[in-house]
């Protein structure tokens, strides 16, 4: 049964709801649909599930209207799509932007609903009738069950006939061949060999001469040829390869070699470093506090190039007069066939920029749904209209839904006399420890006291790596060594920071693949026990389709393994190695689209200052270039 049907504008003004149905919906399925689907460029999907409900929708893009139907998920209502299309057509005929009430549409909807339900019942009947018909139709080479039963039970005569046919065939043909074979066996092996030679038609003596000369056959060189070639090749000696000199690891090693192998810092007699390099005072301002400016000249050049590239294919397809006339008058309504070529080219362009294929396809479907039926403006092309719609969609996706101001939240936590806790998570080798140090340096620039917590008790050298960063930045570090419970280490670090009055605790965790169940369980425990203020996923900008798999499985595991009622997922993304990808910036879009979390930091170098904000306009421009 249909639970609700309502019509509203894209601005959110509800124009009409069905008063007959008027069932009270549990929760807020319509609000969730708008927030999670329509505003996130997922409108190309067929349906949306919320609790016990399924929601379907359609747009009238020219008038800016949205039609939504809500029904129980367990019911398979075949008439919902037909009903939505009929309601859309009927309501668009009476729609007036100045009008606010549409009470007279109730009777029209009642008739449309009855008509759609009748069609749905008819479709059910046709499906039920089609099942036995389809079951009775035999495919080529298949035998029905009834025929097999007849042939096994009642078809004794046919069995006898088959046996008779077999006997007659043996008597006529096969038995005769058998007798001939017996005669051949009686004549002996010499006779068969002669017959074979006659059949093949090859002179054995000639074949022997060819073998002695070393002629290639179908199987390559014969034995004689291979032996001869080996004899000839033994005279020419291959050049000797330069071998690597072995290292001497014992006490007899030269002092120069010992100096080359010694990478440790100089240590004085007391056990401390003789020279401590203070990098925080030398490296200057972090790139996080610098605004990135786009040059207007490069934008105009790119726009000119795009316009030229768009003009060439259009000139080939259409004549001069028709293209000019259409550009002046504008197209009546955009249809799917008009949008397909431009969307296909746009999808390929996004995929070349490292956007995951699944994400690129969903984005194009969403843009198609938002443009279908819309009137093309004068002096505009379809390709530029599609690109403009895609640009708006990308900006909407990459712009954070909620603002996460770390400095504001740090000061709010300081007023509550507790440290602000950030946990860094991610797969192996993406640069969690290095970028944690960059974030620590940026916080130091804003006069915030920071403590590092070495909770990577799994990887060898992880504690030493973080200790080196802490020494260079002159930041206190809390560590308990290896093979300890990371959740307990993080809890003790937070308690230590509370006693010492540290403002922020940066928790370093072990890198783990998204399918590693024990490590994901340990991470879920760390987050549930310590309840951090921010969970940052550290991901490489180099990944393509794997970005979708990593983030979706991290969120899924954190949700499944959560022991508390309030499930904690990833809050933000730190994108690393951004300086190595040139224009392949699609990983940022894939990660934000699949998780809904914003990109908060971008790592773009090896020094502590190489951390910056994501420039949304620059990313969108690069994706569509």
C-alpha positions in Angstrom: 0.0 0.0 0.0 1.2 3.5 -0.8 2.1 5.4 2.4 2.6 8.9 1.1 2.9 10.9 -2.1 4.0 14.6 -2.1 5.0 17.3 -4.5 7.5 20.0 -3.6 9.7 22.5 -5.4 13.5 22.3 -5.5 13.6 25.1 -3.0 11.8 22.9 -0.4 8.2 24.4 -0.7 5.6 21.6 -0.4 2.8 22.2 -2.9 0.6 19.2 -2.4 0.3 16.0 -0.3 -2.2 13.2 -0.6 -4.8 13.7 2.1 -6.5 10.4 1.5 -3.4 8.4 2.4 -2.1 10.7 5.1 -0.3 7.9 7.0 2.1 9.1 9.7 5.6 8.1 8.6 8.1 6.8 11.2 11.2 9.0 11.3 11.9 11.4 8.6 12.3 9.5 5.3 11.7 12.6 3.0 14.3 14.7 4.8 16.8 11.9 4.7 16.2 11.4 1.0 16.9 15.1 0.3 20.0 15.2 2.5 21.6 11.9 1.6 20.5 11.4 -2.0 19.2 14.4 -3.8 21.7 16.9 -2.4 24.6 14.4 -2.7 24.2 13.9 -6.5 22.7 10.4 -6.1 19.4 11.2 -7.8 20.3 8.9 -10.7 19.6 5.9 -8.5 16.3 3.9 -8.9 15.1 4.0 -5.3 16.1 4.9 -1.8 15.6 2.7 1.3 14.9 4.2 4.8 14.1 1.8 7.6 10.9 0.0 6.6 10.2 2.3 3.6 11.2 2.5 0.0 11.1 5.9 -1.7 10.9 6.6 -5.4 11.0 9.9 -7.1 11.0 11.8 -10.4 11.8 15.4 -11.5 10.2 18.0 -13.7 13.4 19.9 -14.4 11.9 22.6 -16.5 9.5 23.6 -13.7 11.8 22.7 -10.8 9.4 20.2 -9.2 10.1 16.9 -7.3 7.5 14.1 -7.0 8.2 11.5 -4.2 6.3 8.3 -3.4 6.7 6.4 -0.2 5.6 2.8 0.4 6.5 -0.2 2.6 9.7 -2.0 1.6 8.2 -5.5 1.9 5.6 -4.7 -0.7 6.5 -4.8 -4.4 4.2 -2.2 -5.9 4.5 -2.4 -9.7 2.5 0.7 -10.4 4.5 3.3 -8.5 6.6 4.3 -11.5 3.6 4.7 -13.7 1.7 6.6 -11.0 4.6 9.1 -10.6 4.9 9.7 -14.4 1.1 10.3 -14.7 1.0 12.6 -11.6 4.0 14.5 -13.1 2.2 15.0 -16.4 -1.2 16.0 -14.9 0.3 18.3 -12.2 2.6 20.1 -14.7 -0.5 21.1 -16.7 -2.1 23.0 -13.8 1.1 24.2 -12.1 1.4 28.0 -11.6 4.5 29.4 -9.8 2.3 32.1 -8.1 -0.3 29.5 -6.9 0.2 28.0 -3.4 -2.8 25.6 -2.9 -3.8 22.7 -5.1 -6.8 21.2 -3.3 -8.5 20.5 -6.7 -5.8 18.0 -7.6 -7.1 15.5 -5.0 -9.8 14.1 -7.4 -7.4 13.9 -10.3 -5.0 11.9 -8.1 -7.7 9.6 -7.0 -8.5 8.7 -10.6 -4.8 8.4 -11.6 -4.2 6.1 -8.6 -7.1 3.8 -9.5 -5.9 3.6 -13.1 -2.3 2.8 -12.0 -3.5 0.1 -9.5 -5.6 -1.5 -12.3 -2.5 -1.5 -14.5 -0.4 -3.0 -11.7 -3.0 -5.8 -11.2 -3.0 -6.5 -15.0 0.8 -6.7 -15.0 0.7 -9.2 -12.1 -1.7 -11.4 -14.0 0.4 -11.3 -17.2 3.4 -12.3 -15.2 1.6 -15.2 -13.6 0.3 -16.4 -17.0 3.7 -16.0 -18.5 5.4 -18.3 -16.0 3.8 -21.6 -17.1 4.0 -20.6 -20.7 7.7 -19.9 -20.4 8.2 -23.2 -18.5 6.5 -25.1 -21.3 8.6 -23.7 -24.1 11.5 -26.0 -25.0 14.9 -24.7 -25.9 16.8 -26.3 -28.7 18.3 -29.6 -27.7 16.1 -30.0 -24.5 13.7 -32.8 -23.9 10.6 -32.3 -21.7 9.9 -34.5 -18.6 6.8 -35.9 -20.2 8.7 -37.1 -23.2 11.3 -38.8 -21.1 8.6 -40.5 -19.1 6.9 -41.8 -22.3 10.2 -43.0 -23.7 11.0 -44.8 -20.4 7.6 -46.4 -19.6 5.1 -46.4 -22.5 7.6 -46.1 -25.3 8.7 -49.8 -25.4 8.1 -50.1 -29.1 10.3 -47.2 -29.8 13.0 -48.8 -27.7 12.8 -52.0 -29.8 12.9 -50.0 -33.0 16.1 -48.2 -31.8 17.7 -51.6 -30.9 16.7 -52.9 -34.3 18.2 -49.9 -36.0 21.4 -50.4 -34.1 21.6 -54.1 -35.1 21.0 -53.3 -38.7 23.6 -50.6 -38.7 26.1 -53.0 -37.2 25.2 -55.6 -39.8 25.5 -53.2 -42.7 28.5 -51.0 -41.8 30.2 -51.3 -38.5 30.5 -55.1 -38.6 32.1 -54.9 -42.1 34.7 -52.4 -40.8 35.5 -54.7 -37.9 36.2 -57.6 -40.3 38.6 -55.4 -42.3 40.4 -54.4 -39.2 40.9 -58.1 -38.3 42.4 -58.7 -41.7 44.8 -55.8 -41.2 45.9 -57.2 -37.9 46.5 -60.6 -39.5 48.9 -59.1 -42.1 51.2 -57.8 -39.4 53.0 -54.6 -38.5 54.9 -54.2 -41.8 51.6 -54.0 -43.7 50.3 -51.2 -41.4 53.6 -49.3 -41.7 53.4 -49.5 -45.5 49.8 -48.3 -45.5 50.7 -45.4 -43.3 53.5 -44.4 -45.6 51.3 -44.6 -48.6 48.6 -42.5 -46.9 51.0 -39.8 -45.8 52.7 -39.6 -49.2 56.2 -38.7 -47.8 59.5 -40.3 -48.9 61.3 -41.5 -45.8 64.8 -41.2 -47.4 64.2 -37.5 -48.3 63.0 -36.9 -44.8 66.2 -38.4 -43.3 68.3 -36.1 -45.6 66.3 -33.1 -44.5 66.9 -34.0 -40.8 70.6 -34.4 -41.4 70.7 -30.9 -42.9 68.9 -29.4 -39.9 65.7 -28.1 -41.7 63.0 -26.7 -39.4 59.8 -28.5 -39.1 56.5 -27.6 -37.5 57.9 -28.5 -34.1 61.0 -26.4 -34.4 64.5 -27.7 -34.7 65.2 -31.4 -34.7 67.7 -33.1 -32.4 70.4 -33.0 -35.1 69.8 -29.3 -35.6 69.9 -28.5 -31.9 73.1 -30.4 -31.4 74.8 -28.8 -34.4 73.8 -25.3 -33.2 75.2 -26.0 -29.8 78.5 -27.1 -31.3 78.7 -23.9 -33.3 77.7 -21.6 -30.5 80.2 -23.1 -28.1 83.0 -21.2 -29.8 81.5 -17.8 -29.0 81.6 -17.0 -25.3 79.0 -14.7 -23.8 80.2 -11.5 -22.1 80.6 -11.8 -18.3 78.1 -9.8 -16.2 79.5 -7.3 -13.7 79.0 -8.8 -10.2 78.1 -6.8 -7.1 80.9 -6.6 -4.5 79.9 -8.3 -1.2 79.8 -6.3 2.0 82.0 -7.2 4.9 79.9 -7.5 8.0 82.5 -8.8 10.5 84.9 -6.9 12.7 87.5 -6.7 9.8 85.3 -4.1 8.0 87.1 -0.9 6.9 86.3 2.2 9.0 85.1 4.1 5.9 82.5 1.3 5.3 81.4 1.5 8.9 80.8 5.3 8.6 78.7 4.7 5.5 76.5 2.2 7.3 76.1 4.3 10.4 72.9 6.4 10.0 72.3 7.2 13.8 72.5 10.6 15.3 75.5 11.6 17.5 75.0 10.7 21.1 76.9 12.2 24.0 78.1 10.4 27.2 74.9 11.1 29.1 72.7 9.4 26.5 71.2 12.5 25.0 71.8 13.9 21.5 74.7 16.3 21.3 72.9 18.4 18.7 69.1 18.8 18.6 67.8 20.3 15.4 64.9 22.6 16.1 62.9 22.6 12.9 59.8 24.3 14.2 61.6 27.6 14.3 63.4 27.3 10.9 60.7 26.1 8.4 58.4 29.1 8.5 54.7 29.4 8.1 52.6 26.3 7.3 50.9 26.2 3.9 47.6 25.6 5.8 47.5 29.4 6.6 48.2 30.5 3.0 45.5 31.2 0.5 45.9 29.6 -2.9 45.0 32.0 -5.7 43.9 30.9 -9.1 45.0 33.0 -12.1 42.2 34.4 -14.1 44.2 34.2 -17.3 44.6 30.4 -17.2 40.8 30.0 -16.6 40.0 32.1 -19.6 42.5 30.2 -21.8 40.9 26.9 -20.7 37.5 28.2 -21.4 38.6 29.2 -24.9 40.1 25.8 -25.6 37.0 24.0 -24.4 34.8 26.3 -26.7 37.0 25.5 -29.7 36.9 21.7 -29.0 33.2 21.8 -28.6 32.7 23.7 -31.9 34.6 21.3 -34.1 32.4 18.1 -33.7 29.2 20.2 -33.8 30.2 21.8 -37.1 30.7 18.3 -38.6 27.3 17.0 -37.5 25.1 20.0 -38.4 24.9 22.6 -41.1 25.7 26.2 -40.4 22.2 27.5 -40.7 20.6 24.8 -38.5 23.2 25.2 -35.7 22.9 29.0 -35.7 19.1 28.8 -35.7 19.0 26.3 -32.9 21.5 28.3 -30.8 19.3 31.4 -31.2 15.9 29.8 -30.5 17.1 27.1 -28.1 16.0 23.5 -28.0 12.4 22.7 -26.8 13.3 20.1 -24.1 16.5 18.1 -23.5 16.0 14.4 -24.0 18.1 11.5 -22.9 19.4 10.9 -26.4 20.6 14.5 -26.6 22.6 14.2 -23.3 24.2 10.7 -23.8 27.1 11.8 -26.1 28.2 14.7 -23.8 27.8 12.6 -20.7 29.8 9.7 -22.2 32.7 12.0 -23.0 32.5 13.6 -19.5 32.5 10.1 -17.8 35.6 9.1 -19.8 37.3 12.5 -18.9 36.6 11.9 -15.2 38.0 8.4 -15.3 41.2 9.6 -16.9 41.6 11.9 -13.9 41.6 8.9 -11.6 37.9 9.0 -10.5 36.6 5.6 -9.7 34.4 4.2 -12.5 31.4 3.6 -10.2 31.5 7.2 -8.9 31.9 8.7 -12.4 28.9 6.6 -13.7 26.7 7.7 -10.7 27.6 11.3 -11.2 26.7 11.2 -14.9 23.4 9.5 -14.0 22.6 12.3 -11.5 23.4 15.1 -14.0 21.3 13.4 -16.6 18.4 13.2 -14.1 18.7 16.9 -13.3 18.8 18.0 -17.0 16.3 15.7 -18.6 13.2 17.6 -19.7 14.8 21.0 -19.1 14.7 23.6 -21.8 18.0 24.6 -23.3 18.6 28.3 -23.1 19.4 30.4 -26.2 23.0 30.7 -27.5 24.1 27.6 -25.4 25.3 24.2 -26.4 24.4 20.9 -24.9 28.0 20.1 -24.0 28.5 23.4 -22.2 25.1 22.9 -20.3 26.2 19.4 -19.2 29.6 20.6 -18.1 28.0 23.5 -16.2 25.7 21.1 -14.4 28.6 18.7 -13.6 30.6 21.6 -12.3 27.8 22.6 -9.9 27.5 19.0 -8.8 31.2 18.6 -8.1 31.4 21.8 -6.1 28.4 20.7 -4.1 30.0 17.3 -3.3 33.4 18.6 -2.4 32.1 21.4 -0.2 31.8 20.1 3.4 28.2 19.6 4.6 29.2 20.6 8.1 32.0 22.9 9.0 34.8 21.3 11.0 36.9 24.1 12.5 39.7 22.4 14.5 41.0 25.5 16.2 37.5 26.5 17.4 36.9 22.9 18.7 40.4 22.9 20.4 39.5 26.1 22.3 36.1 24.7 23.2 37.7 21.5 24.7 40.3 23.7 26.5 37.4 25.5 28.3 36.1 22.1 29.4 39.6 21.4 30.8 40.2 18.3 28.6 42.4 17.6 25.6 41.2 17.6 22.0 41.9 14.0 20.7 42.6 13.3 17.0 43.0 9.7 15.8 44.8 9.0 12.5 43.8 5.8 10.7 44.5 4.3 7.3 46.1 1.5 5.3 49.8 0.6 5.3 52.4 3.0 3.9 50.2 6.1 3.2 52.1 8.4 5.5 50.2 8.6 8.8 53.1 9.3 11.0 54.7 11.9 8.7 51.4 13.8 8.2 50.6 13.6 11.9 53.9 15.5 12.5 52.8 18.1 9.9 49.5 18.6 11.7 51.4 19.0 15.0 53.7 21.6 13.4 50.6 23.5 12.1 49.0 23.4 15.6 52.3 24.7 17.1 52.2 27.7 14.8 48.9 28.6 16.4 50.3 28.4 20.0 48.6 25.1 20.8 50.4 22.6 23.1 50.5 19.2 21.5 51.3 15.7 22.7 51.9 12.6 20.5 50.7 9.1 21.4 52.6 6.2 19.9 49.8 3.7 19.6 51.3 1.8 16.6 52.5 -1.1 18.7 52.4 -3.5 15.8 55.0 -2.2 13.2 58.7 -2.4 14.0 60.3 1.1 14.1 57.0 3.0 14.4 57.7 4.2 17.9 61.2 5.3 16.9 59.9 7.1 13.9 57.4 9.1 16.0 60.0 9.7 18.6 62.3 11.3 15.9 59.5 13.7 14.8 58.7 14.6 18.5 62.4 15.4 19.1 62.7 17.5 16.0 59.6 19.5 16.8 60.3 19.5 20.6 56.9 17.9 21.4 56.3 15.5 24.3 55.5 11.9 23.3 53.7 9.2 25.2 54.9 5.6 24.4 54.7 2.2 26.0 56.8 0.2 23.5 55.5 -2.7 21.4 53.0 -5.5 21.7 50.7 -3.5 24.0 47.0 -2.9 23.6 46.7 0.4 21.5 43.4 1.3 23.2 45.0 1.2 26.7 48.0 3.2 25.5 45.7 5.9 24.0 43.7 6.1 27.2 46.8 6.5 29.4 48.1 9.1 26.9 44.9 11.2 27.2 45.1 10.9 31.0 48.7 12.1 30.9 47.8 15.0 28.6 45.0 16.0 31.1 47.5 16.1 34.0 50.1 18.0 32.0 47.6 20.5 30.5 48.2 19.6 26.8 45.6 21.0 24.5 45.7 18.3 21.7 46.6 14.6 21.7 47.5 13.2 18.3 47.1 9.4 18.3 49.2 7.4 15.7 47.8 4.0 14.9 49.1 1.0 13.0 48.4 0.8 9.2 46.0 -2.0 8.4 44.3 -3.3 5.3 40.5 -3.0 5.2 40.1 -6.8 5.2 42.3 -7.4 8.3 39.7 -8.5 10.8 41.9 -8.6 14.0 43.5 -5.1 13.4 40.2 -3.6 12.5 38.7 -5.0 15.7 41.6 -3.4 17.7 41.0 0.0 15.9 37.2 -0.2 16.6 38.0 -0.8 20.3 40.4 2.1 20.4 37.8 4.5 19.0 34.9 3.1 21.2 37.0 3.2 24.4 38.6 6.7 24.0 35.8 8.5 22.1 38.1 10.9 20.1 36.9 14.3 18.9 38.1 13.6 15.3 38.8 10.4 13.4 41.0 11.3 10.3 41.3 8.7 7.5 44.8 9.1 5.9 44.6 8.1 2.2 46.9 8.4 -0.8 46.0 10.6 -3.7 47.5 8.0 -6.0 44.7 5.4 -5.6 41.8 5.1 -8.0 39.1 2.5 -7.6 40.7 1.2 -4.4 39.7 4.4 -2.6 36.1 3.4 -2.7 36.9 0.0 -1.3 39.1 1.3 1.5 36.8 4.0 2.8 33.5 2.0 2.5 35.1 -1.1 4.2 36.7 1.0 7.0 33.3 2.6 7.7 31.5 -0.7 7.5 34.0 -2.5 9.9 33.8 0.4 12.4 30.0 0.2 12.3 29.8 -3.6 12.5 32.4 -4.0 15.3 31.1 -1.1 17.4 30.2 -2.3 20.9 28.3 0.9 21.8 24.9 2.2 20.5 26.5 5.3 19.0 28.4 4.1 16.0 31.5 6.3 15.3 32.6 6.5 11.6 35.3 8.5 9.8 34.9 12.3 10.3 37.5 13.7 7.9 40.1 12.8 5.2 43.8 13.7 5.0 45.0 13.2 1.5 48.7 12.5 1.1 51.3 12.5 -1.7 49.2 15.2 -3.6 52.4 16.6 -5.2 53.0 13.4 -7.1 49.8 13.1 -9.1 49.8 16.0 -11.6 46.2 16.4 -12.8 45.0 12.9 -11.5 43.0 14.4 -8.6 40.0 12.1 -8.8 40.8 10.2 -5.6 39.6 13.3 -3.6 36.2 13.2 -5.3 35.9 9.4 -4.9 36.7 9.5 -1.2 34.4 12.4 -0.4 31.5 10.9 -2.5 31.7 7.4 -0.9 32.1 8.6 2.7 30.5 12.0 2.9 33.5 13.2 5.0 35.3 16.3 3.9 39.0 16.5 2.9 40.5 18.5 5.8 44.2 18.4 5.0 46.3 17.8 1.9 49.9 16.6 2.2 52.0 18.0 -0.7 55.6 17.5 0.2 58.2 16.2 2.6 58.8 19.1 5.0 56.6 20.0 7.9 55.2 23.1 6.2 53.8 21.0 3.2 50.3 20.7 4.5 47.5 22.7 2.9 43.7 23.0 2.6 41.8 21.5 -0.4 41.0 24.1 -3.0 37.6 23.0 -4.3 37.5 25.3 -7.3 41.0 24.2 -8.4 40.1 20.5 -8.1 36.8 20.9 -10.0 38.7 22.9 -12.7 41.3 20.2 -13.0 38.7 17.4 -13.2 36.8 19.1 -16.1 39.9 20.3 -17.9 
